[in-house]
Amino acid sequence: MLERWCAGRLRGRASCSALSVGLLCAALVAVASASVRTVTRAEAKSVASAIALRHSDLPSFEQKTAHPFTIQQRALAAKESACAGTAPLNTAYALGLSPGFVSGGTIAQSATVVFPTVSWEARDLAADAGPRVVQCALAYQKALLSKPPNGESVSALRVVRLPATAPVVYAIRATYMLSRPPGAETAALRSAREVRVAVYTDGLTIPYGQADVGLTVTTFGEPPTPAFEQHLADVLYARAKATLGS
């Protein structure tokens, strides 16, 4: 869920019928027991780091240091997990954030959560396919964006599900208008001529074994390009497969 995101980030979840969720969960368990290695708590941090996006994946982008979750973000994430029925972060073996990668009006980042068992990951995915996910995600985003910095303001916030293409299982998008006072210069809008700009944040989830691999892409002005997101999802899936076995 959205607890995988830093400010404005989303963990992707798309609509799925109860039958397809059940089949997905069964498939995850079967794959794990057949060929994907079991990750211990001691190994989890290194596994999460090994799967993360790297600068070589986006060589033309500028690399930015990832900031750990704040106390406020963790508190909001816990409330959102309780709302949607998903596994809270404190139940995971590890959470690994990649650096942020920035180019023009595009920001990409990955976040990998390693659960204690693949069954736990499957239950989390099933909960994320439930009817409350969008409602809970919207409440999370409203709270997270309630006090934007530097005189900025947020309006017209929406959260919707997106179609998902393998290896992505779930996808979700948050959109809002970001505004600044005339003449103000803020971090998000410093290079923009507009005093209002549409912000799109897509969250995509790529599960593999005990790992819940999240990809977040944020763009200003135009929605993210599906081909760009799919390419990065394929990269992360291949890396998870190489790390955890096939």
TIRO-892036 format. One line per 8 residues: number of its first residue (from 1); for each residue x, y, z of N, C-alpha, C. Coordinates in Angstrom, 3 decimals. Layout:
N
NUM = X:Y:Z:X:Y:Z:X:Y:Z  ...
END
This chain:
246
1 = 0.822:-1.193:0.000:0.000:0.000:0.000:0.861:1.249:0.000  0.235:2.369:0.362:0.925:3.640:0.227:1.998:3.864:1.271  2.068:2.976:2.278:3.145:3.135:3.244:4.498:2.906:2.597  4.522:2.344:1.381:5.780:2.138:0.674:6.293:3.451:0.071  5.503:4.474:0.088:5.868:5.717:-0.573:6.462:6.707:0.406  7.355:7.532:-0.085:7.713:8.739:0.648:6.624:9.759:0.310  6.824:11.022:0.664:5.763:11.998:0.456:5.327:12.000:-1.000  4.035:11.755:-1.218:3.492:11.779:-2.565:3.724:10.502:-3.340
9 = 4.405:9.483:-2.767:4.659:8.264:-3.499:3.498:7.302:-3.312  3.347:6.359:-4.254:2.273:5.388:-4.181:2.795:3.977:-4.391  2.250:3.069:-3.636:2.470:1.662:-3.919:1.303:1.199:-4.765  1.541:0.569:-5.915:0.492:0.314:-6.890:-0.416:-0.841:-6.538  -1.693:-0.631:-6.752:-2.690:-1.675:-6.611:-3.771:-1.423:-7.648  -4.108:-2.421:-8.436:-5.159:-2.274:-9.436:-6.278:-3.257:-9.136  -7.440:-3.032:-9.754:-8.592:-3.862:-9.453:-8.364:-5.292:-9.896  -8.970:-6.229:-9.172:-8.787:-7.637:-9.444:-9.964:-8.368:-8.824
17 = -10.545:-9.336:-9.518:-11.671:-10.062:-8.952:-11.218:-10.965:-7.828  -12.158:-11.393:-6.989:-11.807:-12.270:-5.871:-11.211:-13.568:-6.378  -11.735:-14.080:-7.488:-11.202:-15.326:-8.031:-9.773:-15.158:-8.485  -9.483:-14.076:-9.208:-8.129:-13.888:-9.712:-7.151:-13.650:-8.576  -7.594:-12.976:-7.509:-6.724:-12.791:-6.357:-6.390:-14.132:-5.732  -7.411:-15.010:-5.583:-7.168:-16.328:-5.018:-6.194:-17.126:-5.852  -6.347:-17.067:-7.161:-5.424:-17.779:-8.038:-4.020:-17.197:-7.943  -3.937:-15.883:-7.846:-2.631:-15.240:-7.712:-1.940:-15.687:-6.435
25 = -2.670:-15.686:-5.325:-2.083:-16.082:-4.051:-1.595:-17.527:-4.105  -2.404:-18.407:-4.680:-2.011:-19.801:-4.787:-0.767:-19.955:-5.645  -0.702:-19.165:-6.730:0.457:-19.235:-7.614:1.721:-18.752:-6.915  1.589:-17.691:-6.127:2.746:-17.177:-5.394:3.300:-18.212:-4.428  2.405:-18.881:-3.707:2.843:-19.897:-2.751:3.502:-21.057:-3.478  2.913:-21.476:-4.608:3.460:-22.597:-5.361:4.846:-22.280:-5.898  5.004:-21.089:-6.438:6.307:-20.701:-6.974:7.353:-20.673:-5.882  6.979:-20.110:-4.732:7.929:-19.986:-3.634:8.391:-21.358:-3.155
33 = 7.442:-22.288:-2.999:7.805:-23.595:-2.467:8.603:-24.399:-3.480  8.422:-24.113:-4.765:9.084:-24.914:-5.789:10.494:-24.441:-6.075  10.724:-23.140:-6.151:12.012:-22.713:-6.675:12.585:-21.438:-6.069  11.773:-20.556:-5.496:12.282:-19.296:-4.969:12.830:-19.535:-3.571  14.038:-19.073:-3.328:14.656:-19.356:-2.036:13.979:-18.568:-0.917  14.053:-19.115:0.280:13.515:-18.453:1.459:14.519:-17.435:1.977  14.034:-16.239:2.272:14.879:-15.160:2.780:14.719:-15.076:4.285  15.818:-15.113:5.012:15.780:-14.968:6.463:15.783:-13.494:6.843
41 = 15.466:-13.218:8.098:15.504:-11.833:8.568:16.900:-11.232:8.389  17.934:-12.037:8.641:19.306:-11.540:8.524:19.665:-11.181:7.087  19.045:-11.843:6.123:19.347:-11.603:4.709:18.478:-10.521:4.090  17.374:-10.183:4.734:16.340:-9.381:4.096:16.827:-8.009:3.639  17.620:-7.342:4.459:18.077:-5.998:4.101:18.935:-6.026:2.843  19.838:-6.988:2.738:20.702:-7.066:1.559:19.896:-7.458:0.323  18.867:-8.297:0.494:18.005:-8.670:-0.628:17.244:-7.451:-1.144  16.677:-6.672:-0.235:15.945:-5.466:-0.640:16.856:-4.499:-1.389
49 = 18.079:-4.359:-0.914:19.035:-3.453:-1.570:19.434:-3.969:-2.943  19.567:-5.293:-3.076:19.997:-5.875:-4.346:18.962:-5.682:-5.448  17.687:-5.623:-5.067:16.616:-5.490:-6.059:16.399:-4.044:-6.498  16.817:-3.083:-5.710:16.476:-1.674:-5.918:16.943:-1.126:-7.271  16.240:-0.094:-7.736:16.678:0.638:-8.925:18.093:1.178:-8.725  18.868:1.203:-9.812:20.240:1.700:-9.766:20.424:2.790:-10.818  21.491:3.553:-10.649:21.755:4.628:-11.604:21.977:4.074:-13.005  22.521:2.858:-13.105:22.737:2.251:-14.429:21.418:1.949:-15.136
57 = 20.322:1.854:-14.385:19.003:1.653:-14.999:18.494:2.936:-15.639  18.940:4.084:-15.113:18.493:5.399:-15.590:19.714:6.306:-15.715  20.646:5.985:-16.607:21.930:6.700:-16.636:21.834:8.183:-16.969  20.754:8.607:-17.635:20.617:10.022:-17.982:19.942:10.826:-16.883  19.517:10.162:-15.793:18.841:10.826:-14.695:19.848:11.218:-13.616  19.529:12.252:-12.868:20.335:12.652:-11.729:19.922:11.843:-10.506  20.894:11.305:-9.796:20.601:10.495:-8.613:20.510:11.361:-7.372  19.435:11.167:-6.588:19.220:11.903:-5.358:19.152:10.918:-4.192
65 = 19.705:11.293:-3.056:19.693:10.434:-1.883:18.266:10.230:-1.383  17.927:8.973:-1.070:16.606:8.671:-0.520:16.550:9.081:0.949  15.443:9.680:1.350:15.257:10.073:2.743:14.412:9.024:3.459  14.789:8.590:4.630:13.973:7.619:5.371:12.624:8.207:5.737  11.671:7.327:6.007:10.344:7.779:6.384:10.400:8.591:7.676  9.612:9.636:7.716:9.508:10.420:8.940:8.553:9.725:9.910  8.551:10.181:11.157:7.617:9.640:12.146:6.178:9.859:11.682  5.915:11.039:11.104:4.564:11.328:10.619:4.167:10.373:9.504
73 = 5.065:10.134:8.551:4.754:9.232:7.446:4.494:7.818:7.936  5.286:7.357:8.911:5.074:6.015:9.443:3.736:5.923:10.186  3.371:6.964:10.912:2.097:6.963:11.624:0.925:6.946:10.646  1.016:7.761:9.590:-0.037:7.778:8.581:-0.105:6.448:7.842  1.052:5.858:7.569:1.094:4.567:6.882:0.433:3.485:7.718  0.672:3.515:9.025:0.058:2.523:9.917:-1.464:2.659:9.908  -1.963:3.888:9.906:-3.412:4.115:9.873:-3.991:3.637:8.548  -3.240:3.864:7.461:-3.727:3.456:6.152:-3.741:1.938:6.014
81 = -2.731:1.261:6.570:-2.700:-0.209:6.558:-3.886:-0.780:7.328  -4.181:-0.179:8.487:-5.316:-0.628:9.282:-6.629:-0.417:8.532  -6.713:0.687:7.794:-7.910:1.003:7.011:-8.150:-0.042:5.921  -7.088:-0.404:5.200:-7.227:-1.297:4.050:-7.052:-2.768:4.397  -6.532:-3.049:5.584:-6.318:-4.433:5.978:-5.048:-5.044:5.451  -4.092:-4.215:5.058:-2.815:-4.711:4.541:-1.802:-4.841:5.674  -0.686:-5.501:5.376:0.339:-5.728:6.391:1.084:-4.432:6.683  1.162:-4.001:7.937:1.910:-2.782:8.271:3.408:-2.997:8.119
89 = 4.126:-1.896:7.961:5.570:-1.987:7.740:6.295:-2.688:8.874  5.804:-2.556:10.101:6.539:-3.135:11.222:6.473:-4.656:11.258  5.687:-5.263:10.353:5.664:-6.718:10.264:6.687:-7.246:9.260  7.273:-6.376:8.460:8.204:-6.804:7.414:9.597:-7.058:7.977  10.325:-7.935:7.317:11.727:-8.159:7.669:12.582:-6.945:7.316  12.267:-6.303:6.168:13.095:-5.174:5.717:12.321:-4.325:4.729  12.683:-3.053:4.682:12.196:-2.114:3.670:13.407:-1.432:3.071  13.576:-1.550:1.769:14.716:-0.934:1.100:14.272:0.087:0.068
97 = 14.696:1.342:0.236:14.399:2.412:-0.715:15.587:2.630:-1.633  15.328:2.747:-2.919:16.381:3.131:-3.846:16.611:4.629:-3.756  17.700:5.126:-4.315:17.799:6.585:-4.483:16.650:7.072:-5.360  16.385:8.366:-5.338:15.452:8.950:-6.286:16.205:9.323:-7.549  15.575:9.156:-8.702:16.207:9.482:-9.977:15.358:10.541:-10.676  15.979:11.674:-11.018:15.260:12.855:-11.483:15.780:13.298:-12.842  14.849:13.579:-13.747:15.194:14.144:-15.052:14.037:15.023:-15.500  14.300:16.338:-15.608:13.236:17.249:-15.998:12.076:17.155:-15.022
105 = 10.892:16.830:-15.542:9.713:16.716:-14.694:9.355:15.292:-14.331  10.338:14.387:-14.314:10.086:12.980:-13.983:10.953:12.541:-12.811  10.343:11.853:-11.849:11.050:11.308:-10.696:10.689:9.833:-10.585  11.685:8.947:-10.452:11.447:7.511:-10.311:12.169:6.995:-9.075  11.551:6.048:-8.390:12.140:5.450:-7.208:11.504:4.080:-6.980  12.268:3.161:-6.402:11.709:1.863:-6.037:11.750:1.687:-4.529  10.864:0.827:-4.018:10.827:0.480:-2.603:10.495:-1.001:-2.499  11.366:-1.771:-1.869:11.171:-3.215:-1.755:10.917:-3.594:-0.310
113 = 9.790:-4.241:-0.083:9.448:-4.761:1.234:9.642:-6.273:1.208  10.382:-6.816:2.174:10.580:-8.264:2.283:9.754:-8.764:3.466  8.762:-9.612:3.166:7.887:-10.157:4.189:8.484:-11.428:4.799  8.007:-11.847:5.984:8.545:-13.048:6.625:8.339:-14.327:5.811  7.209:-14.423:5.086:6.937:-15.598:4.263:6.230:-15.159:2.988  6.247:-16.018:1.972:5.536:-15.698:0.742:4.028:-15.716:0.971  3.557:-16.531:1.917:2.130:-16.537:2.239:1.691:-15.190:2.802  2.557:-14.582:3.596:2.266:-13.258:4.145:2.155:-12.240:3.018
121 = 3.077:-12.320:2.078:3.028:-11.422:0.912:1.754:-11.637:0.120  1.343:-12.910:-0.042:0.128:-13.203:-0.794:-1.103:-12.629:-0.102  -1.171:-12.743:1.215:-2.302:-12.174:1.953:-2.330:-10.655:1.816  -1.140:-10.042:1.800:-1.067:-8.592:1.645:-1.596:-8.174:0.278  -1.224:-8.923:-0.760:-1.702:-8.626:-2.107:-3.215:-8.772:-2.191  -3.749:-9.813:-1.554:-5.191:-10.019:-1.576:-5.920:-8.861:-0.910  -5.392:-8.395:0.216:-6.013:-7.257:0.892:-5.962:-6.015:0.022  -4.872:-5.831:-0.709:-4.731:-4.653:-1.566:-5.698:-4.654:-2.735
129 = -6.220:-5.820:-3.082:-7.201:-5.894:-4.170:-8.615:-5.620:-3.675  -8.762:-5.371:-2.388:-10.077:-5.169:-1.805:-10.696:-3.825:-2.147  -11.971:-3.656:-1.800:-12.726:-2.469:-2.200:-12.340:-1.188:-1.460  -11.619:-1.283:-0.331:-11.315:-0.104:0.470:-9.996:0.574:0.094  -9.235:-0.057:-0.811:-7.876:0.423:-1.065:-7.844:1.859:-1.582  -8.662:2.174:-2.574:-8.650:3.519:-3.149:-9.099:4.543:-2.110  -10.160:4.223:-1.381:-10.665:5.122:-0.329:-9.586:5.383:0.728  -8.893:4.327:1.154:-7.862:4.475:2.184:-6.645:5.227:1.637
137 = -6.304:4.958:0.379:-5.185:5.659:-0.245:-5.467:7.152:-0.365  -6.697:7.487:-0.691:-7.072:8.900:-0.807:-6.953:9.602:0.548  -7.422:8.943:1.598:-7.325:9.532:2.936:-5.863:9.724:3.337  -5.017:8.759:3.005:-3.586:8.849:3.307:-2.964:10.046:2.600  -3.262:10.176:1.312:-2.680:11.261:0.539:-3.165:12.627:1.029  -4.435:12.724:1.384:-4.958:13.992:1.909:-4.207:14.402:3.171  -3.969:13.436:4.056:-3.249:13.738:5.292:-1.795:14.078:5.002  -1.173:13.350:4.087:0.232:13.553:3.784:0.486:14.909:3.130
145 = -0.471:15.346:2.306:-0.299:16.591:1.553:-1.028:17.773:2.195  -1.457:17.610:3.430:-2.256:18.661:4.067:-1.464:19.918:4.391  -0.151:19.784:4.541:0.685:20.945:4.877:1.905:20.996:3.952  1.701:21.329:2.666:2.838:21.404:1.742:3.780:22.541:2.123  5.067:22.418:1.788:6.046:23.420:2.216:6.082:24.643:1.303  6.771:25.675:1.763:7.168:26.815:0.933:6.011:27.550:0.266  4.873:27.608:0.933:3.767:28.360:0.365:2.994:27.646:-0.711  3.354:26.396:-1.026:2.615:25.633:-2.026:1.261:25.212:-1.465
153 = 0.326:24.917:-2.363:-0.975:24.393:-1.950:-1.391:23.286:-2.896  -2.225:22.381:-2.400:-2.667:21.213:-3.158:-4.179:21.246:-3.270  -4.692:20.933:-4.472:-6.138:20.875:-4.683:-6.448:19.771:-5.693  -7.742:19.442:-5.799:-8.247:18.470:-6.786:-7.537:17.120:-6.691  -7.339:16.633:-5.473:-6.665:15.349:-5.266:-7.600:14.193:-5.611  -7.093:13.249:-6.424:-7.845:12.061:-6.806:-6.926:10.853:-6.756  -7.487:9.682:-6.463:-6.760:8.413:-6.533:-7.610:7.436:-7.330  -7.009:6.805:-8.343:-7.719:5.846:-9.196:-6.844:4.622:-9.428
161 = -7.478:3.512:-9.715:-6.762:2.316:-10.123:-6.396:2.431:-11.601  -5.305:1.762:-11.980:-4.860:1.723:-13.361:-4.799:0.277:-13.843  -4.914:0.048:-15.164:-4.694:-1.303:-15.683:-3.258:-1.742:-15.402  -3.062:-3.021:-15.180:-1.729:-3.555:-14.881:-1.352:-4.609:-15.914  -0.102:-4.555:-16.368:0.442:-5.517:-17.321:1.619:-6.228:-16.679  1.649:-7.567:-16.768:2.721:-8.351:-16.154:4.092:-7.789:-16.547  5.033:-7.755:-15.583:5.002:-8.349:-14.251:4.304:-7.510:-13.184  3.754:-6.359:-13.559:3.009:-5.537:-12.598:1.693:-6.232:-12.271
169 = 1.383:-6.342:-10.990:0.143:-6.981:-10.553:-0.921:-5.939:-10.227  -0.512:-4.855:-9.593:-1.432:-3.792:-9.224:-0.816:-2.442:-9.570  -1.691:-1.499:-9.931:-1.222:-0.145:-10.238:-2.273:0.858:-9.801  -1.819:2.011:-9.329:-2.714:3.046:-8.820:-2.097:4.411:-9.123  -2.948:5.408:-9.280:-2.448:6.761:-9.605:-3.098:7.796:-8.697  -2.269:8.697:-8.178:-2.756:9.885:-7.477:-2.469:11.096:-8.357  -3.443:11.966:-8.482:-3.246:13.212:-9.228:-3.735:14.371:-8.372  -3.072:15.522:-8.536:-3.521:16.733:-7.843:-2.913:17.942:-8.523
177 = -3.448:19.087:-8.208:-2.906:20.348:-8.701:-2.017:20.951:-7.617  -0.797:21.294:-7.985:0.139:21.936:-7.070:0.267:23.403:-7.475  0.041:24.298:-6.535:0.051:25.731:-6.823:1.049:26.451:-5.935  1.516:27.588:-6.420:2.392:28.450:-5.620:1.915:29.888:-5.766  2.166:30.721:-4.775:1.783:32.128:-4.888:2.556:32.798:-6.022  1.965:33.766:-6.691:2.687:34.484:-7.746:4.003:35.049:-7.233  5.080:34.794:-7.979:6.394:35.312:-7.620:7.170:34.444:-6.667  6.532:33.433:-6.066:7.248:32.552:-5.133:8.081:31.549:-5.909
185 = 9.168:31.111:-5.307:10.038:30.107:-5.913:10.171:28.956:-4.934  9.626:27.799:-5.309:9.624:26.654:-4.406:10.365:25.497:-5.042  10.687:24.508:-4.214:11.499:23.387:-4.692:10.830:22.650:-5.843  9.536:22.407:-5.726:8.857:21.609:-6.745:8.594:22.390:-8.024  8.436:23.708:-7.916:8.022:24.497:-9.066:9.069:25.525:-9.499  10.291:25.370:-9.031:11.312:26.382:-9.311:11.514:26.597:-10.808  11.497:25.494:-11.594:11.776:25.618:-13.017:10.508:25.723:-13.859  9.340:25.720:-13.216:8.094:25.787:-13.961:7.630:27.237:-14.105
193 = 7.159:27.571:-15.283:6.640:28.917:-15.493:5.239:29.073:-14.902  4.501:27.973:-14.879:3.142:28.038:-14.370:3.147:28.231:-12.856  2.086:28.861:-12.371:1.896:28.916:-10.929:1.033:27.747:-10.478  0.483:27.000:-11.439:-0.265:25.781:-11.151:0.222:24.686:-12.088  0.439:23.500:-11.546:0.887:22.392:-12.380:0.238:21.107:-11.881  -0.165:20.254:-12.813:-0.735:18.956:-12.456:0.391:17.992:-12.085  0.198:17.258:-10.999:1.173:16.276:-10.545:0.538:14.890:-10.630  1.274:13.954:-11.220:0.814:12.574:-11.351:1.808:11.664:-10.637
201 = 1.329:10.813:-9.745:2.180:9.835:-9.076:1.576:8.453:-9.261  2.299:7.604:-10.002:1.859:6.236:-10.229:2.633:5.295:-9.319  1.927:4.334:-8.717:2.563:3.295:-7.916:2.268:1.939:-8.521  3.307:1.179:-8.811:3.165:-0.137:-9.419:3.789:-1.177:-8.496  3.152:-2.334:-8.383:3.665:-3.401:-7.525:4.041:-4.618:-8.349  5.268:-5.113:-8.103:5.784:-6.298:-8.756:6.144:-7.306:-7.668  5.291:-8.298:-7.386:5.606:-9.252:-6.325:6.497:-10.379:-6.837  7.403:-10.841:-5.963:8.218:-12.015:-6.311:8.658:-12.680:-5.009
209 = 8.185:-13.904:-4.784:8.515:-14.590:-3.551:8.063:-13.783:-2.343  8.985:-13.585:-1.398:8.666:-12.796:-0.201:8.756:-11.297:-0.448  9.196:-10.898:-1.625:9.446:-9.478:-1.908:8.247:-8.812:-2.563  7.892:-7.652:-2.043:6.898:-6.773:-2.640:7.681:-5.591:-3.199  7.881:-5.587:-4.508:8.712:-4.570:-5.147:7.809:-3.470:-5.682  7.968:-2.269:-5.159:7.147:-1.141:-5.577:7.938:-0.171:-6.435  7.332:0.283:-7.511:7.921:1.308:-8.379:7.021:2.525:-8.345  7.612:3.678:-8.085:6.867:4.936:-8.080:7.447:5.868:-9.135
217 = 6.566:6.416:-9.967:6.966:7.400:-10.980:6.074:8.626:-10.819  6.697:9.768:-10.589:5.982:11.036:-10.456:6.366:11.953:-11.612  5.378:12.590:-12.223:5.632:13.530:-13.309:4.850:14.813:-13.073  5.333:15.890:-13.662:4.704:17.199:-13.556:4.206:17.620:-14.938  2.928:17.955:-15.034:2.372:18.460:-16.280:1.695:17.414:-17.133  2.309:16.252:-17.284:1.774:15.166:-18.108:1.880:13.857:-17.344  0.971:12.901:-17.601:1.065:11.602:-16.920:2.334:10.847:-17.323  2.793:9.932:-16.500:3.949:9.108:-16.866:3.682:8.317:-18.147
225 = 4.732:8.043:-18.880:4.622:7.256:-20.108:4.539:5.772:-19.762  3.508:5.059:-20.226:3.383:3.636:-19.892:4.609:2.812:-20.283  5.210:3.120:-21.432:6.373:2.346:-21.878:7.554:2.519:-20.921  7.729:3.723:-20.390:8.806:3.985:-19.433:8.581:3.184:-18.149  7.355:3.215:-17.643:7.047:2.468:-16.433:7.198:0.968:-16.647  6.745:0.475:-17.800:6.830:-0.959:-18.057:8.279:-1.416:-18.153  9.116:-0.586:-18.764:10.541:-0.928:-18.863:11.163:-1.060:-17.473  10.902:-0.106:-16.596:11.469:-0.168:-15.251:10.896:-1.346:-14.465
233 = 9.609:-1.642:-14.657:9.009:-2.800:-13.992:9.678:-4.090:-14.445  9.966:-4.204:-15.731:10.651:-5.389:-16.246:12.046:-5.519:-15.646  12.746:-4.385:-15.511:14.084:-4.389:-14.903:14.011:-4.885:-13.461  13.062:-4.379:-12.697:12.939:-4.768:-11.293:12.539:-6.229:-11.146  11.658:-6.703:-12.002:11.254:-8.106:-11.949:12.441:-9.025:-12.245  13.200:-8.684:-13.279:14.372:-9.492:-13.626:15.384:-9.524:-12.479  15.533:-8.386:-11.801:16.492:-8.312:-10.686:15.977:-9.114:-9.487  14.678:-9.061:-9.224:14.112:-9.862:-8.144:14.274:-11.350:-8.449
241 = 14.045:-11.729:-9.670:14.187:-13.129:-10.072:15.633:-13.595:-9.927  16.571:-12.747:-10.345:17.999:-13.094:-10.222:18.429:-13.183:-8.764  17.839:-12.344:-7.922:18.221:-12.313:-6.510:17.620:-13.464:-5.715  16.369:-13.805:-6.033:15.633:-14.788:-5.232:15.549:-16.165:-5.875  15.970:-16.283:-7.134:15.919:-17.568:-7.797:14.733:-17.663:-8.710  14.761:-18.644:-9.619:13.681:-18.800:-10.605:13.244:-20.250:-10.715
END
